[in-house]
Amino acid sequence: MATNKAAWKAKLAKAHEEARAIVKTGICPNCGTKLVRNNSIAGWWQCGAYACEAMRKQEFADLPKCNFQCFTV
């Protein structure tokens, strides 16, 4: 069981490191739109075109929907 826990922690650390590298660019890797922080949970970042148009910031309202999101912590 300890091996599985260590493996999971390593996998999670790698995913967070990859997410931090993406966030550092400030650009969605899927569509090229600016990333925005979702303040609901610490470390949660989303493409500006995430979610339905009505829920987005005005500057992103007319963009095609993108589902990219990541966690840095």
ABEGO torsion letter per residue (X at the ends): XAAAAAAAAAAAAAAAAAAAAAAAAGBBAAAGBBBBBBAABBGBBBBAABEBAAABBAAAAABBBBABBBBAX
